[in-house]
Amino acid sequence: MGDILIVDDERDIRELISDILKDDGYTTRLAANAEECMAQLEAELPSMMILDIWLKDSHMDGIDILKKVKRENPEIPIVIISGHGNIEIAVAAIKQGAYDFIEKPFNIDQLMVVIGRAMETARLRQENQALKRQDGTVSEMIGVSAAFRALKSSLDKVTKSNGRVMLTGPAGSGKEVAARYIHANSNRADAPFVTVSSATIEPERMEEVLFGRESAERGIEPGLLEQANGGIIFFDEVADMPLGTQSKILRVLVEQRFQRVGGSTPIDVDVRVISSTTRDLEEEIELGRFRRELYHRLNVVPIAVPSLEDRREDVPLLVEHFIATFHKTQGLPLRRLSEEAEALLQTMTWPGNVRQLRNVIERVLILGSDAEEIDVRELPTQEAVPQEEGRVVLSGGLATLPLREARELFEREYLMTQINRFGGNISRTATFVGMERSALHRKLKSLGVVTSNKSGARVAEHVDEPAEEA
């Protein structure tokens, strides 16, 4: 379960604590003074320390040891114990990084609760660091576009503060990556980053998930707020949080403390809050679905995360990044985009934004050919759909062609579509497209399109000459 170093100059105390911890499955090491403590630390770092402040016949007291350990190994939780406790000593210990302070004679149950919480916190921090090492790109920001540079500039300004940040933007645009970037570059980088998926947690379980639970049958189960203590808690899609939970979160933000479900003991918590939403929270407030007071507490620093539509220039860099990531994590082939494929990806619509682009590249790498280059034919095609007034999205490989070839291809497909729409009737087609019938015949001939009232329009088997202006 964990290796705990117990440092106390009273033999009875350290052996008593050791016996109790061993009964609960922990392994322990003992030290009677600063010298033995340093020797134990030199031999192997423990998962946790229980440290007496007053150590007889030692050149260092507990506070000195605490400072040294926290300076060199800040991830090790240390619980301070003392038979001469007072508020000043406790405050000094906490300021130097102690997890908690317990005064002798201590209650064994209280000590075990504190040890359990400290070990859980240490475990979460270790997992957090392991995840960072496993996927070091999770907080990496990729891009060169003006929209991206503006976003990164805003994020860099808030990393070192404790201000609450509200990230807004469409689904899949990278709001969680932005939140993790803030965490990775903040003073809390070594502390947990805990995500609350407001949209996926069942409303009736939300408070238990956030605040934890206490019961005689199951003991203490820390919630996400408690697990995030000292670090950052990220409320993903905060607009989906139930109204009742919103009021309780508001109270936590004001008081910096809460109670577990079924418990009565107030628990102090130190967390930085980052939230995200795809919705207009002002509109949600007007509809009575979000509390205005909570909105103002969370929306201290609003930062808009741009859609992929607004940063098309970044698409090639993102693709290169995704290919390298999939090669590293899944062993997928290292390929590169052809010029045509790159141009097509930059002109496609991406309603799912960066997440959709990532999924497309993963699918291409899994199902695509073994060629070094990703060909345009391996990419998904899109129909030309309205984008905004006066614009359409170019489909297939049209965006990759020179103007002359693109115009010919577009005219041919457009006119064939209209002729087929009107059942091969050239007169009705000419009226609809706004051309004289004779001019339409000449245009169709130059494009190599043959028509009939039975089969509509089709491309001739051989086109001898390129398209001409009608």
C-alpha positions, 0 to 999 in steps of 0.5 A: 500500500505504501512505504511510510517513514516514521521519525520520532525521538520517542521509541514507544510512539514510533513503534506504536504508529508503526504497528498500527500502520502494519496492521492496515497493510502499510510497510514502515521504516523508523528513525529516532533522530535527524541523522537516521532520518537523512540516512533513510531518505538517502537509501530510498525515498518513502511514499510518505513521512510522519515527522515529529517537530522536536527531535532530541540530540539532533542537529536538525529539528522537524521543521528543518527536515521538512524544509529540506525534504520539500525543497528536494522532493516536494511530492512526498506528503509529510504529516507533522506531529508534536507534543508541544503543539500550538497555532504558530507551529502548525501554521509554520509547518503548513506554510513549509509544505506539511500536509497536516499537523497533529498534536500529541496525544493524538487520536489513532482514528484521526491519525489514520484518516489523515494518513489515508488522505495524504497517501491518496493525494500522493497517489493522485499526484503520481498518477498525474505525473505518469499521465503527463509522461505518457502523453506529454503532448496533452498540454502542448499547443500547436499552431502559427495562425493569428487566432492561435497566437492570440489564444496562446498569448491570453493563456500565457497571461493567466498561467501564473495567477490563481484567477478563475478562467472561463474557456468558451468555444465550439465543441472539439476546439481544444478547450481542455488542451488549453486548460491543461496548458494553463496547469502545466505552466502554472505554479500548481503543475506538480499538483493534480489536474482533475476534470469534472465532466458535467455533461456525463455525470448523472445529476443525482450523483453529481454532489457525491462525485464532487464532494465525496461520501462518508458512511459507516459501511464504506468509510470515507470516499474522497470526491473530486474536489478533495482529490484536486486539493492544491491543484486545478479542478476543470469543470468541463461543460459547466452549463450542464451542472444541475442547478442544486449543485451550482449553488453548492459549488458557489458556496465552496468558491466563497468559503473554500470549504465543503462537507462530504455527503453524509459527513459533518466535518468541514473540509478546507480545500485549495483549488484553482477553478477553470471552466469551459462551455460551448453554450451562451451562459448569458442566455442560459441565465435568462432561461433560468438554467444557470445561476448568475452569481456562479457565472460571475464567480467563474467568469473572472478571466474569459478566454475564447478558444477559436474554431478550426475554421478560424485557424485553417493555417494550423491544419498542416501543423496539427496533422503533422503533430497527430501523425507523430503522436499516433506513431508514438502511442499506437505504432501507426505509420509515419506518413506525410500529407501530399500537397493536394491532401494538405490543400483539401484539408484546409478547405474542408468544413470541420464542425467537430473542429480539432477533435474531428481532424484528429479522428480523420487522421487516425482513421486514415493512418489505420485504414490507409495505404502504405505509401509515404504520402497521404493521397487526397483519395484517402481523405473523406469527401464533402458535398458542397454545402452552404457555409454563409451567404455568398459562399460554398464549401468546395468539395472533393479535390476541386480545391486542389486544382488550377483555376482552369481545370477547377472551372471546367470540372465545376461547370461540367458537374453543375450542368450535368446535375441540372440536366438530370434534375430536369430529366434531360430537358435542355430548354428547361435547363437553359431557362434555369441556368440563365443561358440561351439554348444554343449557348448551352449546347455549345458549352455542353459540347465543349465540356464533353457532355452528351444528353438524351431525354431518356438517360439525362446527361453523361460525360462523353467517352472522349473529350478531344478539346479543353473547355472553351468559353461559350 
